[in-house]
Amino acid sequence: MLDAFGFKLPTEIIGAPGAARDLADICRRFGEKALFVYPVQLADLAGAYLNLLKDAGVALVPFEQAEPEPTIDYIDGAAKKLKGQGIDVVIGFGGGSAMDMAKALAIALTQKEGIWMYANLSNRPPLPLEGAVLPVITVPTTSGTGSEVTPYAVLTKPDTQQKGTIQEPAIFPRVAVIDAELMVGMPKGLTASTGLDAFAHALEATINVSKQAPMAELFGKEAMKLVFANLKAATDQPGKLEYRQNMALAAALAGMAISHRGTTTAHAIAEPLGALTHIPHGLGVTISTIPVLRHTIEGAPEGMAKLWREVCFGEKLENEALEATAFVGKVEALITAVGMNKTVQTIIGTDECQGLHERLIDSIMKFKFRPLKQHPVEFDANSLRPIVRDIIWGPK
Ligand SMILES: [Fe+2]
């Protein structure tokens, strides 16, 4: 059968160093009053852009986000305080969490029910939106999440330690202002883990077996090439704009890839891992990727063998298993080169890992069923056990 193809992206992308200095004009396209969401850690950088917007006459409601990965209670509480303030547009300025928070507030400020009702869960569909939501502008300060161009917002439900995702075309950002100048201050570890999250998006969207999406594959492969060529340099020379710009492009391409064909097993593991341990998303994905790929080679080497040839331009080897192994070796070498060859144990300590193995397996099977089904090998609780052991403790 021939491959069907299609692509839809309602987000205008402005990807130029210095582009965020035009934020006031972009903002005014959508109204007079902007809610400006930024993380507390970026107060100084955000303050400079808040002043710029204020000087240009934009009415502002600043919102300093205190929770790094916002819970549904935090979002609903914020929406309660912000409702009725005449907000026309929401700006998400920061990493994935700030952009996701902006998207969640765009819904929460216009809808009746609590935000969790709009998450798309494996055991129930989301509540349909009533009427329009507020337009969202994204201004990423990291290169990884891709949230600047996706219709996704990840939420945490603290009582069940569950992560859920809103998947709503209505929250596709209207404009993504991708300004590499905002990324030069990113610390080395964050540069590495967010860049590897972008790589995982590209990889997982490319090997995802759920549906035909040749354009997503095209973007995914290009994003992987960019990460291979630029991530190490971006961590070694943080002030060099060229590497930041290339990583910003990689993250956006990978974000577009997952907007059209979602993530698979490393994300299915990293999200509950984050909910249980508070390991940040990019780091959780990074440490899950190699164990997942290693356990994929035997059952389905063809996708990774193809990437060996088409992304790494590797020589033809005797069989697909060898080519897939060579590809995984390249990914592992990159992870090691940027100092991210870690395990859960090396990040949170041995004591915190006690009992985690089974709790994590339970959580993966309970909450993240869909991405697991999209992986080239279908894992169940039993076949996940050695993978999760490797993620927590390292290979035997
Ligand atoms: Fe991710």
Boltz pocket constraint, residues with backbone or C-beta under 6 A from the ligand:
constraints:
  - pocket:
      binder: B
      contacts: [[A, 144], [A, 145], [A, 197], [A, 198], [A, 201], [A, 267], [A, 281], [A, 285]]
      max_distance: 6.0
